[in-house]
Structure formats: structure tokens, C-alpha cells
Amino acid sequence: MIELDGFLDREFAHTYGYIYQDELLRFDNQEVMDVVAVQRNELMALTEGRVCTIEGSSSMTNHLVQITQTDLAPHRLTYWQNVFESLTRMDALNR
């Protein structure tokens, strides 16, 4: 659930972690708008407000894209902190 200025949006916006190993990725373009690869530390800086823009690589178009906070689903900082903690655990388990 996303809360914006007293409005409750019950649409789900999921964040998925995946250990990518250079295999071909296929997505249903009716369901997935894009998958953008970014550096974890840059995304963390963006969600914490330390930077305004980061660059990512689109898996759908192979173009570089500029990402700002408005491009992300509006979650509280604690949500993003949980995402980064989970990604760190995933990374540690796969070394």
C-alpha cells in the first residue's frame, strides 16, 4: 500500500531481486514496462536524497536512462532500507 497526502493506493508495486548471470531475460511486455540495471550504491543514494539523478541501463531497449525519485514507486525510506538489506543478504549468500 502506498500513502500519498492522505490517499491510500492499494495497487502493488513490487521490487524483485535476482542474481543475474548473463542469461537471456524475457518479459511479457504487456506486464513489464522495463527492467533497468543500476548500481546499488547509486540507487541507495537516490532513495536517501543524496543525489537527484542516477543512470541505468534498460534491459528492454539497451539504452542508458536517467532515473530520478519520481521514476520510482513512492515508498518510505524504511521500505528502501529493507530492500537494500535484502539485496546485501542475497549477495552474501551467492559469493
Buried (B, 14 or more C-beta within 10 A) or exposed (E): EBEEEEEEEEEEEEEEEEEEEEEEEEEEEEEEEBBBEBEEEBBBBBBEEEBEEBEBEEBEEEEEBEBEBEBBEEBEEEBBEEBBEEBEEEEEEEE
